[in-house]
Amino acid sequence: MTTKKFSPKDKVYNYLAQQLTLGKINRNDHITEQSLTTQLGMSRTPIREALLELSMDNILERIPNKGFRVRYYTKKDIRELYTLIGLLDGKVAELTIDKLTESDYSLMQFYVDSMTSAIKNSLYTKYNELQDQFHAIYLDKCSNTLLTNELLNKKKSFIGKDYAHLSSTEITNLLTQTNNEHQHIYYLFKKHKIDELRKYLEEVHWNPDNSRYDIS
């Protein structure tokens, strides 16, 4: 398995997502070039370009003379994004279900098991990484790059997770429920249940009622 190379934009995004999930910064904090230069050990030019790109992607918004902050989405916005992502994810799954190999299935199960371990050890940012890697197994098989790029861009709107107000028990229950869904997604892929898989991704995994933890 090749090691993915991260662009400055990826590095800034991943850092901000991690800090938000850990509760070390909140969504109203101002994000500046200088602070990221210090934290990431990068020069200001790529940091500035990354921040501008993230603002063009509607992940951050630029605040004149103050830097940037995470873009605010209303509850209605988030619910509508969940519905759209479910439709896109379901279509990608339909297009790739016949392309997965036994090696892919083994890797999917590995990620599900690894997420279980991450939950038990309260490694929430690691869980988020593993979750992305799980879905990337079939996303990377899709030949419709316009579709997959749109899906990935919409998913990136949810930078970090709003776990700060939850107890450890609530977080564990939430992530366990989501990982049980990953296990079922794996099962539907392996059994080639195309219609059930698409419906499950659209109506269960991306059910708008689950969006409350992604509200800005």
Secondary structure, 3 states (H helix, E strand, C coil): CCCCCCCHHHHHHHHHHHHHHHCCCCCCCCECHHHHHHHHCCCHHHHHHHHHHHHHCCCEEEECCCEEEECCCCHHHHHHHHHHHHHHHHHHHHHHCCCCCHHHHHHHHHHHHHHHHHHHCCCHHHHHHHHHHHHHHHHCCCCCHHHHHHHHHHHCCCCCCCCCCCCHHHHHHHHHHHHHHHHHHHHHHHCCCHHHHHHHHHHHHCCHHHHHHHCC
